[in-house]
């Protein structure tokens, strides 16, 4: 990616809460990041860290109520899409940003053929006729590796395997040539062989189409193989982000280090136990005024209990452009 390139997506200070019977849950807290053209950004963290909620907040995909996007800016194509309203977001979804959800069986409509579901965004956003959309839908199925594509347009989702359904979801997300593809743990429900096939497919599509991708996952092994840059989230906040090789070689946040230690290692001692991160994530019922990870952290300082750390650069680059971390503790190898 060229230095100084204009981000295709620029998120600034995003905040999202959920209203519940027990009060407000601060699910996304001042999240900022950018995505360069052609870049693959990996977003990692435990379940409940805010990965999916952050990305769904960008596109108005959360039910309101209970969700409420309280603040921030999301710049895409020269405009803040948080301010364009419901109708404007419908035009963005699919046309400018494609979204691949975690479970294709619940994301695909079981009563419509696969062909109809691929053709719908082509007709809506591209103004194609049904005949034109049908030809393009078959091309998309071929692109994602489904054989006998023209005939399979008449099939229903239940007639496809899990891996094939996920390929259909990718075809739908790619239908209108979006600038950004967001993939929300798209391989979690699949067995390891199919996971490998989907990952290889994404690599090929990225090479062919050159689009920017956000890949949400809890699997750091996947991120190591496909990402350019990694953003680590905890309790609705970005705690560290860096180029992928640098993050794995020199992780600076205690949470990132703990995550990396939980990865199973092949060829190790048989008696070695799988490491875990002790404790539980916070409930996030209040806006963070202290470090959310302090109760589980082996490097917690006194100020961690009274001051929420802000992201700081470790390499002189602006925050979000190099290696930065939100932590009061300074690693000796920083």
N, C-alpha and C positions, 0 to 999 in steps of 0.2 A: 504494500500500500504506500503510495507516495506521501512524503511528509507534507503536512499542511492541507491534505485533502479534506474537502467539506464532508462531514459525516452525513450518511444517508438517513440516520436516525440519531437524534440528540435529546436525551431525557435529562431534565433538570429539576431536582428537588421534589420528586414525586411522593405524595402522601396519600394513603388509603386507609380508611377505618371501616370496621363493621359494627353496626349497632346490634347489641344483644341484650337479653333480659338482665344480665349481670353488669351491663355497662358497655362502653366502647372498647373495641379491640383494635389496637394500632398495628395493622398488618404490614403496612409499607411505610417506612420512616425516612423521608428525605433521601430517596434513592436517585442517584445521578449516574449516567453512563452514556457513552456514544457508540455508534457502530459505523465503521468505515465501509465504503463500497467494496464488495467482494470478500469482506472479512467474515470469519466464523468466530463468534463470541460464545464461549461456554459459560453457563451459569450453574453453579453448584452450591450445595448446602443440604442439610438434613430436611426431612419432611417437616413442613410448617415454617420454614425459614423465609418464606415470602417470594420464592422464585416464580411460581405460576401466577400468584395474585398480582405481582408486579407487571407481568406481561399482559395479563387479561385487563388490567387497569388501563393500559395504553390504548386499548381498542374498544373500551366500553362493553366488555363481555361479562362483567360481573352484574348480578341482579341488584337493582337499586329500588327500594331497600332490600337487604340490610347494608349493602356496600355503599360507600360514599368516597369518591376521589376528592380529597380535601384541598389539594394544592399541587403545584408543580407545572411544568411545561413539557410538552412532547412535540418536538419539531420534526416534521417529516415533509419533504418537498416544499420547504419554504413557509410552512404555516404550522401553528400550534394546534394540533388536532384535538386537544382537550377542549377547545373553544368552538368547534364547528358544529356541535349539536348531534343529535341522534341520527338524523338523515345524512349528515356529512360523514359520520363514522361508517354508515352502511356503504357509502361509496368508497371509503378507504379499505374496508375489510374485503379481502379477496382481490381487489384491484391493485392496491399498493402494498398491502401486507397480507401474506398467506399464513394460515395458522394450522398446524398439524397437532391434533390433540392426542392424549395418552392412550385412550381406548377407542380404536376405530369402530368397534361394534356398537357402542353407544353414540358415536359421533355421526355415523352414517344412518340415514333414514331407512328402516327395514322394508317399507312399503313402496319405495321407488327404486327403479333400476339404477345400477351404477352409472349407466350412460346419462340418464336424466340428471343425476346429481353433479356430474362433471359439466354437462351442458348449461346448467342453470346460471353459473357466474359468467360464462361466455356470452350468453344471450343478454344478461343484465348489464354487465360492465363493458363488453366489447361490441354490443349491438349486432351480433351475428344472427343470421337466420337459423332455424333449426337444422337445416341441411348442412350449413357451414359449421355449426357447433358440433354436429355429430362427427364430421370428418376430423375436426380438431380434437375432439374427445378421444377418438381412436388413436390419433397420433400421441396424445398424452399417455395413454395406457401403454403404448409401445415404448415411450420414453422411460417409463418407470419399470419396464421389464416384464409386462404381462403379455404372455403369448396369445395369438389368435385374438388380437385386441378388438377388431370390429365386431366379432361375434359376442365377445364378453360384455359389450355395452348393454346387452339385453339381460344380463344376469343380475340377480339381487344380491345384497351383501352377504346373506347367509350361505350363498353358493361359493364363497371365496374362503380360503384359509385365513388365519390371523395375519400372516405376513403379507398376503395378497391384499387384504383389506387395508393394511397400513400403506401399501403402495398406491391404492386407490385414493386414500386421504392425501397422500403427497401429490398425486396427479391433480386433485381438486385445488389444492393450495397453490400449485404452479400454473393453473389454467390461464390466468390473466397476466402472466409474466410480472409478478410483483417485485418491488424493489427489495423487500425484506421477507424472509421466510422465518417464522418462529415455530420451532419444534419442541413441544412440551412432553418430555420423556417418552418419545414415540416408540422406543424399543422395550420399555419396562415390562409389558405384558407378553412379550414374545420369548420363545426359547433362544438359547445362545446362538444356534446356527442361523436362525432367521434374523436375529439381531445383527450378526455379522453381515448378512446380505443387505439389510437396510442401510447400515453404515457405509458399505461399499457403494450402494446406490447414491447416497447423499454426496459422497466424495466425487463420483462421476458427474452428477448433476451440477455440482458447484463448479467443476472444471468447464463443463459445457456452457452453462448459463451465466456464470460469473456473479451470481446474486449474493447479497449479504445474508448471513444466517445467524440466528440466536438459537442455541441448543441447550435446553434445560435438562438437567440430569442430576442424580445423586451419585452417579458412577464416575469417579475420577479416572478410571481406566479408559473409558470411552473418550473423555475429554482429552486425555494425553494423545490419542490417536488422530483426532480430527480438528482440534481448535487452534486458532492463532493466539487468542487471548482468553484469559479466564477471569470471571468475576465471582468471588466467594460471598455468599449471603448468610447472615445469621440474624434471627429475630427481626426480620424485616429491614435489615440494613446491609449495606455493602461494607464488609470488613477488610477485604483485600482484593486487588486486581492487578494483573501483571501479564506479560507475554507468557505463553504456556510453559516454555522451557525454563524460564526464570522462576516461575512459581513452583515448579517441581524441584528445581535445584536449590532455591533459597527462599522457602516459605517464611514469612515474617510474622504473621499473626498466629497466636497460640491455637486458635481454632483451626486454621488451615493446617498447621502442623499436626494437630490431633486427627483431622480428617485423613491426612496422608498416611498416618500410622495405622489406620483401620483397614487399609488395603491389604488383602491376603497376599503373601509372598510365596511364590513357588520355589521349591528346592530348599526351604528352610528346615529347621529342626522340627521333628514330629511333635515334640512336647511343647513347642512354642504355642501359647494361647493367642487367639485372635484378639487384638486390642479393641477396646471400646472407649467411648467418651463418657466418663462418669457423669451422673446427674441428668437433669431434664432441661429443655429450653424454657425460658420464662413465659408467663401467660400473656404478656404484652397488653395488659388492661390499662396501662398508663403510658403517656408519651415518654420515651426514654430520657431520663435525666442522669443516668449512670451507665457504665458498660454492661450490656446485657449478658456477656459471657463470663463475668467476674466470678460467679459462684462455681463455675466448672473449670476455672483457669488456674494453672499451676504457677503463673507469673503475675497474679493480681497484685496491684499496688493500692495504697490507701486512697489515692485520688480516683481509682476506678469506681469506688462506691459513691462518689459525689459528682463526677464529671464524665459525661458521655464523650469518648474520644472522637475527634474529627479526622477525616482522611488527610494524610500528609504524604508528600512525595518522598521517595527514597532515592531517586536518581536524578533529581533536578528538573524532570519534565513536569508540565502542568498535571495536576491531579486528573486521572482518567486517561492519560496519554502514555504513561510509562508504568512504573511499579509504585503503587501507593498502598498504604495500610491505615486502618483506623484503630490505633492501639497506643496506650500510654507507655507500655513496656517497649524498650528498644533492644532488639536482638543483638547480641555481640557480633554476629556475622552480617549485619545490615550493610 
